[in-house]
Amino acid sequence: MKKIIFLIVIVLLAIVGYFYFQTERYYNIQMYNEFILDSPNIEMETAEAEVKIEQLKENYKNDDIKAIVSIENTDFVTPVVQGKDNEYYLKHLPDGTYNINGSIFFDYRLDINKDQKLLIYGHSSEDYDLPLEIIENYQDEKYYENHKHIYLNIAGVTKKYEVVSAYVETSDFDYMKLEFKSGYDREVHYQRLLDSSFYDTGATLTEEDAILILQTCATLEEYKNYEKKYFLVIAKLIAN
């Protein structure tokens, strides 16, 4: 009888150990946070950013690392990857490690060096902090006033964007649209992005403007009953 109990205990310990290992492997926030860059200068100089991106590619043996994105007056500075689809980096870190927290990544459809509209995605969580959920602070207009600018270091260029709209989308996912029939079609699309904002930033967009959209899942209490809810920050390119 004692032998049977001993065997049962061993089996239970093995099961617990296995699931603990899997949890640590898949959910480990410390592992995820290693990919948040330590930079005292949020607005990186272009040359500095180029060196950093090449270092990241070499360190993580991954040419999918394409850019560095940062938000002024915050410690948010992180690499942006781009895969062959929009699935892989939902559950993989920039070094290719499987982790349910995923990476911050460009839409795979983009030509990031040429496209007028860029989309960047990343996870958020109700249980622990993930980097891109910082954008949910843009629900507050006062936060927007102090964090208007987003920087994207990419392809040897530092792009400076100004936030023009922030809102939560629950039903119309047309914001992901990348192809437009005409300049007018693009302008109508842009206007909807502006009109959906929590507050009026006073900004305008024309068909000539380049924009950046940051997207994460909304964790705000008032949206908890929606099956799909994405927090969006739209920013207009003002300098590069």
Order of alpha helices (4+ residues) and beta strands (2+ residues): alpha-alpha-alpha-beta-beta-beta-beta-alpha-beta-beta-alpha-beta-beta
